[in-house]
Amino acid sequence: MNDTANATLALGGSPIMAPSAVEAEDLSKVVSSVVLNIGTLTDSFVDCMYEAGKHANAQSKPIVFDPVGAGATKLREETTRKILNAMHVDIIKGNAGEISTIAKIIGGGDKTEAIAMRGVDSLGSGFSNPAAVVQAVARREGAVVAMTGVIDYVSDGFRTVAIENGHAYQGRITGSGCMSASSIASFAAISPNDHFAAAVAGILALNLAGEHAGARGDVHGPGTFRAAFIDEMANLTPQQMLNEARIKTVTV
């Protein structure tokens, strides 16, 4: 939670972590976007997410859903199912295992390869055709879907891109996926009418920060990378995003 808040600040956002359902309605009136993250599941957190989602929908505030570890346990899978049924989420961000679980939940799982989970991590090499899976889930759910991995895929059900930026150390620190969701939400706050653009920009910003951090001479492993990663988020410029993006349109 601390790293995610710091990453949001570094990118220019203004985070508030709100685990109480009591304040969800009030906050929905002042925030610009909402992240629902099931990384830490307690009954009170789940109640808060339902309230936050309901009020965000009522206020037309974009919701980014991060189904952390969906598929790893029955509780996480059932919570994911309840959230998707209880509200409309605008952007879903997950790894291959989490997206595989969502495909099963919303229907069409019989046509999607199952990706095993160990904790919050996917196991194996992923989908044989990840772009097709992401596009199908996005179209079926009526949301933008961003699937993270060695190559990241984003689709709104019609437009699909592959993002090839990033650094291996991003997968070796805790919280990089949660930072991705918050980065996406930060861009969704200023791009409320184009959630696809927000998801692409949010992932790209973190991946470029990862590349810049990994290239620094003072980074010697995941520990030093973590601090440099947040530094490089703060240092990132729009021109670097334009110049250094490695994004390909994928035809499915």
N, C-alpha and C positions, 0 to 999 in steps of 0.2 A: 504493500500500500504506500509506503514511504517513497520507494523508487518511482512508482507510477505518478504520484503527486509531483515529485521533482521533475520527472520527464515532461509532464504537462506544463509546468511552469517554464521549463527550458524552451519549450516550443512556442511559448507566448500565451498559453491558456491560463485559466484561473480555476484550479480544482477545488472541489469540496467533497469530502468523503462522508456519506450520510447513511449510517447503518440503522437509523430509526425510522419506522413507518410513520411515526407521529408527524414528522416535519416534511413528508414527501409532497403533500399538496402545496404547502407554502413554497418549497424549493422549486417546484415545477413552474412557478410563475416568474422566477428570476434567472434560472439557468438557461443556457442556449442549446445544450444537448445532454443526453443521459447515457451512462454506461451501466449495463447490468452485467455483473461479473460473478459467477458462481464458484469462484476459487475457494472461498471459505463459506461452507454451508452450515448455517444454524437455522432453527425455526424462525428466529426474529429477523435474520437477514433475508430469508425467503419472503416473509411477510412484507418486508420493506421493499423488495424488488417488485412484488406485485403492485403495491401502492404507487411506487415511483413510475412504473410502466403505465399504469392506468391514468395517472394524472399527466404524464408526459404526452400520452395520446390525446388527452382532452385539450392540452395546450398546443398541440401540433409541434412538439419538440422532438427532433430526431433521436431515436434510440439505437444504440450500438449494443448488441448482445454478444457476450463472450462466454460460451458454454464450456468453461474450463473443466477438463476431465470428463466431459460427457461420454458415456460408454464405459468408463472405468468402474463405476458402481451403479447399482440400481437406483440409488437415491439421486445421483447426478442426472441419470437418464430421465427419471420421472420428473425432476425439477425442470429440466430442459423442456420436456413435453408440456408441462403446465404453463410455463412462461410463454411458449409459442402459441398455446391455445387461449391464453388469457388476454393477450394484447397483440398489437401489430409492432413488430420490430423492423426497423428500416435497414439496418446493416447487421449481418452476422459475420463474426470473425472467429475462425477456428483453425486448428491443424487438421490433418487428414482424418485422424481418428474421430475427432469431434464432428466434422462435416459428414463423415460416414454415418454416425449415430443420428444426426439430424435428418439425413436422407431416409433412414429407416423410420424415424418418427413421423415424418410428414407424408410418407408413402413413396414407393419407388425404391425402397431398400432392397427389394428382391432383384433389382436390376443394377444395384451398386455393390461393388466389392466391399466387404467388411474389412475395416482396418482396426487391428487390435490396439488396445491402450495399455500402458503401464504407468500408473499414476496419471499425470497430466500429459504424458508424452505418447506420440504415435509410435507404433512398432512397424518395422518393415520398410519397404521402399515406396509405399504410397500407392495411389491409383495408377492403373495403366494408361488412363486418359483423364488426367485431372481437370483439364479445361472443360470437358464435356460434363463431368460430374458437377462442377461448380455452376455451370450455366443451367443445368437441369434443376438443381436445388434452388437457385435464384428464381427461376421462372415459376417453379411450383409454389414457392413460398411468397412470391411477390416482394422480394427484398433483394438488396445487394448482398452478395456473398463474397467474402475474402478468405481464401484458404492459404495459410502460411506454410512455408517449407523452404527447401533449398531454392526453389523458384516459387514465387507467390502468384496466385491466380485471383483475379477479381472479375466478377460478372454481375450484370443486372438482369440477366436472362436473355439479353440480346447482344450487348457489347461484352466482349471477354478479352482480357489482356493478361499477359504474363510479365511479371516484374522480376528482372534478373539481378538486381542490385542486392547487396547485403554482405554480411561477414559471418564466418562460422562461429565466432565467439558469441553471437547473439543467441545461439542455441545452447550455450554452455553457462548461462547465468539465469538465475531465477527472476521471473517477472518480465522478461522481454516481450512475451506474448501479451501480457496485461498492458504493458506500455504501448503496444501496437493498437490495442482497442482504444486507449485514451488518446493516442495520436489521431486516430481516425475520427473520434468524437470531437477533437479540437478543430479539425478541418470541417466536419459536418456543421459545427456551430457557425462557421462563416460561409458555408455552402449548403444551406438548408434545402435548396431546390434541386441539387444534383448530388445525390448520395454516392453515386458511382465515382464521381470526381473526388469526393471527400475520402473514399476508401483508398483509391489509388494514391492520392497525395499523402495520406496518413501513413501508409506502408512505405512509400518511397522515402519520405522524410526520415523515418527511423532507419531504413536500410542504408541510406547515404551517410547518416551519422555513424552507423556501424562500420562502414567502409573507412571513413575518415579516422575513426578512433583506432581501428585495427592497424592502420598504417603509421600510427604515431610511434616515435622511438621510445617513449616512456611506457608503452604497453607491452607487458611481458607475459600476459596470460589473462584468464577470465576476471581475476580480481582487479587488476589495474585497468582492464577494459571497461568494467562497470562504471567507474568514475569518469573515464575519458568519453564514454558513450553519451552520458548526459551533457558533458561539456560540449561535445560536437553537435548535439541537438540545438544547444543555445547558439552555437556559431554558424549554423546552417543558413544559407541565403537562398532566396527564390531563384537567383540566377544559377546557383549550383544545381538546384533541382532540375532546371531546364537543360543545363549543359550536360549533366552527368547521368541522367535517367537512361536506363536500359529497359525499355518497355516495348513489348511486341503485341500487336493485335493478333488474336488467335481465332481462326475460323473453325467452328465446330460442325 
